[in-house]
Amino acid sequence: MRMDNKTIRDFANAGVLALLGVMTAPAQAELIILKSGGQAEGELINTSRDARDPVQLRTAPGLKVAIPADQIVRIIVKSDLQKQYEILAPKYPDTVDGQWQLAEWCRQAELAPERLKHLESILRLDSEHEPARLALGYVKFGGAWVKPDEWMRSQGYVRYQGAWRMRQEVEIDVRHRQFELSQKQWLLKVKQWCDQIVRGRRGEEALANIKAIKDPAAGPALLDIVSDTRMPDELRLLCLELVSNLSNQVATNVMIKLSLEDPSGELRDRALEELRKQQSVAALVAFTKLLTNKDNRKVQRAGYCLERLGNPEATLPLINALVTTHHYLVSQGGSPGGIGASFGGSGGDGGLGGMSMGGKPKDVKVDQKNDRVLSALTALHPGVNYSYDEDSWRKWYAETHTTADVNLRRDK
């Protein structure tokens, strides 16, 4: 019997063609899922049909029907084991032993959904059946059978990325991931706006967009511009000002680097001023550490930065850096092509000047007086000045800043 779409709808409406609804499954049948929400089961007759041809089905009562292809969502082809199960299942009684035997048969046949059904049937008959409980994933806790997932949820845990986590922990992680996504989005937007400003295309609009930034997630994008020496100094200064309002440790680290190394004097001074406003401990640590650097120019720069920072905690490291020893590779005898160097007064910018040598390269150790370091000390302690006499400075420091007999020499 072949039916077109209209006939099928008529039969369904009349309740005659029940096999197109939920049907009793015949043995060795395939399952047809219909767009109407129903399903039909039976033996496929035309297995080699074209995809547009109707599906011919032999149902349990022996009827032959044709279902139009456009009424079918999908066809579930059952395996031989599934068909064997359908033949075997009705022969087992609805008892604990019967359902257990069926569950074991399904386990060996790797029919997980069917096994689950029979294990649950066992618990309906005997709620304390231990093998079935264990097979279903239960554990005994406090005298009651519970599933680990249910117990974890009862304790306030949630499943997140393959692990059990506290709900608050998940919320923090979700916010962190959202923040990271926002940071990436800001990187793209800020770069686009800066390109527009540099190229002069929609520059005013782009500049207004940058000035309006208040989202902390924009910090890394702004710092990228601040650190990019290819960008105009005016734009870098603007981004530095915005970053200072979104203060965090990353921003502080960038400002420390700017204050020490940036080729723009205006950027260096602006970064130093911001660090002074923040009374940055990280900057204090970085600058005092630089006082022991092998490069005398960096020692001098550290002295200047500490003077601007204005933190008296730098006093003792500054005393120990009034005169520092440095090694230089110089030449002797003025031989042509030799490596030249000079020594003497350090100057305000940490440069070298004075005695010169030339000729064959030789390692020379030089003690240098650091005027920037002395300037920082006298600025931190007005009215006190022992010039480059470190011992006098240490004696003064011991008398005014310590309560015990402490050896303040840097080499002890």
N, C-alpha and C positions, 0 to 999 in steps of 0.2 A: 504494500500500500504506500503510495507516494503522496505527500501533502505539500502544498505551497504555503507561503506565509499566512495567507488569509485563513486557510483551513486550520492551521495550527492555533491561531488566535481564537477561532470559533470554538475549537475543541477545548481549549484551556478555559475560556470563559464559561463554557457549559459544564466544566468539571469532568468531562468525559475522558480527556486524554491525561489522566493522572500520572502517567509515566513521564510526562514532561515536568512534573513537579518533583517532590522528593519521593523516590520510588524505593521499594524493597529491592535490595541488591540481589541479583541472581548470581549463581556461581560463575566464576571465570568471566567477569564482566569488566568493561572499560567504563570510565566515568566521564559523562559529558556535562560541562558547566555551561548553563544557558544565560543569555543576557537578561532574561526575565527574572533571574535570581534563583530559578529552580535548577534541577539537575536530572539527568536520565542515565540509567545504567543498562548495559546490555553487551552483547557480542558484536563487535564491528564486523560488518559483512564486506564492504568495499574498502579494504585497507589500502589499496593502491590508487585511490581516487585522486582527481585533481583537486587543488586547494579550494576551488570555487564550487565544486560539486557538493550536493547534499550528502550528509553522513547517513548511511544505511545501517540500522541497528536492529538486532534481534533481541527482544526483551524476554524476561523470565517466563511470561505466559506463552511465549512462542510467537508473538506478534512481530511483524516486520514494519518498521517505520523509517521515514526519511526526514531528517532534520536539516533545513536550509543552512548553508554555511554561515550566512550573515546573522543567524540567531545564536551562534555558538561563540562563547568566550574562549574556551580551551578544552582540549581532550586530554584526560589523564589516562595514560596507558599503564595498566597494572602489570607488575612483574609476575613471573611464574610463582614465586613464593607467596605473593599477595593472593593470587588465585587459589593456591593450595590452602592458605589460611582460611579463605572464605568457605572452602569446602569442609575444612576440619573443625572450625570454631563451633558450629551448631551441635557437634557431637559430644562436646564436653559439658558437664552439668555446672549449674551456677552454685558451686560449693567452693570452699577454701581450697581444697585439693585440686578440684577441676580447674579453677581459675589460675592456680599456681602452675599447673602443668602447661596450660596455654601460655602463660607469661614466659616460662622457660623456653617453650618452643619458639616464641616470638624473639626472645633474646638471641637464640642461636641463628634464627633466620634474619636477624638485624632489622626487624620490623619494630622500630622504637615506638611510634604512636600506638600501635596495637598492644604492645607490651604494657605501656602506661595505662591503657584502659583496663586491662585485666588486673594489674596491681592495685588500682584504685577500687576495683570490684572486691578484691580480697579485704581491703580495709573497711568496706561497707559491711562485710560479713563478720570480720574480726578486727576491731580497731587496734588490737595489741599484737598483731601478727608481725613479729620482728623482722623476718627476711624481707617481707614486702615493704615495711617501713624503711629499712636500710636501702633497699633497691630504689626507692623513691627519693632518697637523699635526706631522710630524717635522721636526727641524732637525739638521744635522750638527754635532756638537760633539766635538772631539778625535778626528776620524776615524771616529766612530760615529754612527749615526742614533739620536736619542733624542727623546722627546716632552718639551716644556717642563715639563709638569706632573710627569712622572716625574723629570726632572733636578732640579727645585725640591725635590721630596720627598727626593731623595737628598742634598740639601744641608742638610736639617733644617728646611725650610719646610713650613708647612701652609696649606691654603686656608681663609681665615676672613673672612666677610663680604665676599666678592667680591675679596679681595686676598690676596697671599702674605705671610705673617707668620712670624717665628720662633716656634717652639713656646713658648719661655719668655715671649715677648711676649703670645701668645694666652692663656697661663695667667694672666698678670697681669691682662689685660683681663677675662677671665672672672671672676676673683676680685673685680675692681673692680665689675663689673656685679652680682654677687651681693651685694656690700656695699651698693651703692645700693638694691637691692631690699629688703634687710634694713632699711635706713634708713627706707624708705617704710612698711614694716610696723610699725616701732617708732613712727613718727609717729601712726599710727592707734591703736595700743594705748595709748600714753602719754596721748593726748588723751582716749580713752575712760575711762581710770582717773582722770584729773584731773577730768573731768566727774562721775564717780561720787563723788569725794571732796567736791567743791563742793556737789553736790546731796544728799549724805548717804545715797546708795543704795549699799550694799555698800562703804562708804567704807573700813572697816578692811582688807578684802581688797585693795582697790585700792591703799591705802597700802603694804601689805606687798609687793605686786607691784612698785611703784616702788622701794622700798628694796632689793629684790633684784636690781636691774638691774646687770649687769657687762659687758654687751656694748658695745664701742666704737661699734657702729653705732647705738646709742640716743642718742649725743651730740646730734645736731641736734634730736631730739624733746625732750630735756631742756632744751636751750638755748632752744627756743621757749617753754617754760613759765617759765624764768628771766627772759626778756625781756618776758613778758606781765604788765604792771602790774595787770591785772584779777584775777589769781590771788592767793590769800592769800599773805602774806609767808612764812609758815611753809613752805608748799609750794614756793615759789620758792627759799628757802634750802636745802631738802632737795635739790632738783634741782641747785642750784649746787654743793653738796657732792659729789653723784654725778658731775657733769661734771668737777670738779677731779680725780677719780680716773681719768677718761678723757681726760686732757689732750691737746689738739691746738691748732693755730693758730686754728681757728674759735672754740674755747672761750676762748682768750686774748683774742681780739678782742672777744668778748661781755663778758668780765669788765672789760676796759678801758672799754668803753662804760658798763657798770654803775657802775664806780667814779667816773665823771665825771658821769653824768647821772641815775641812778635816783632817783626821789623818796623811796625808803626809805633812811634812813640806815644801817640794819642791813645791807641788801643792799650798799650802797656800801662799807661797812667790811669786810664779809665778802669781797667781790671783791678789795679792795685787799690784804687779808691773804693771799689765795691767790696773787696776783701777787707779793707779797713772798717767799713760800715758794718760788715757782718762779724767783725772780730773773730775771723776764721782761725780756729785752732789748727786745721789742716794746713793752712798757709804758713802759720808760725812754724810748724814742724818741718815743712818742705824748705822754707828759707833758712832755718837754722842748720838743717842737714847740709845745705849747699855751702855753708861757711867752711867746710872741710874739703871742698872740691879741689882736685889737682889743678884746675884752670883758675888762675888768679882773677880773670875777668868775671867769672861766675861768683867768686867770693865777694868781689866788689859789688856786683849786682845784688847779691843776697843782702849785703849790708844796707844798700839803698832801700831795698824792699822792706827790710825790718824797720828801718827808720820811718817809712811811710805807714807801716802797719801799726806802730806805736804801742806795742805790747811789751811791758817791762819784763815779761817772762824770758825774753831773749837776751837779757843782760849778761849772764855768765857765758853763753856761747859766743857772744860778741867780744867779750874780754879775751877769750881764748883765741879769737881770730884777728886780734889787732895786728899781729905780725905772723905771717904764714910762710912756710917754706915750699918752694916750687922747683921743679927740675926743668931745665931747658937744654935742647940740643943746639950747640953753637959751633962755630968754626974758629980756628986760631990762625994767626999769622997773616990774615988777609989774603989767603990764596984765592985765585980767580975761581969763580963758580961755587965758592963755599956757601954754607948755610949761615945766614946772618941772624942775630937777635940782639936785643938791648935790654938793659936793666936799670933800675933806679926808682924814682918816684912813680907811684902807681897812677896818679891823676884821677880826676873825678869820674872818668868813664871806665876805669880799670885797665887803661892802657899802660904800656911800659916805656920808659925813656931813661937815658943816661949812658952808662958805659957800654961800649960796643966791642965785639970781638969778631974775628973772621978766620977762615982757614979750615983745617981738618975738623970734622964734627967731633964734639966732645960734650959729654953730659955735665952740666953745671948746676949746682944747687944754690938757690938764691933765697935769702930771707927778705920778704917784701912787707913794707908798711902799708896797711890798707886804710886810706883816708875815708872811704865810705863807711867802713866799720866804726872808725872813731867818731864820725859825724853822727851815726846812729846812737852811739852810747851817750854822747853829750846832749843829743836831742831828747833821749829818754830820761836823762837825769840832769836837768839844767843846773848850772853852777858847779858841776863836778867835771874835772878834766885833768887826767893824769897822762895826757898825750898817749904815747905808745908804750908806756911803762906798765906792762901787764901785771907785775908783782904788786905795784901800788894799787892798781885797780882791784886786784883780788883781795888785798888787805882791806880796802874800803868796803868791798862787797861783804866780806866776812863780818866786819864790824856793824854793818847796817842791815844785813839780810839773813844772817844765820844766828842761831842760839847756842851752837856747840863749836868746838874746835875742829873745823872741817878743812881738809886739804883740798883746795880748789884748783890745783894745777891740772891742766888737761892731760898730762902724761902720767898721772898717778891713778 
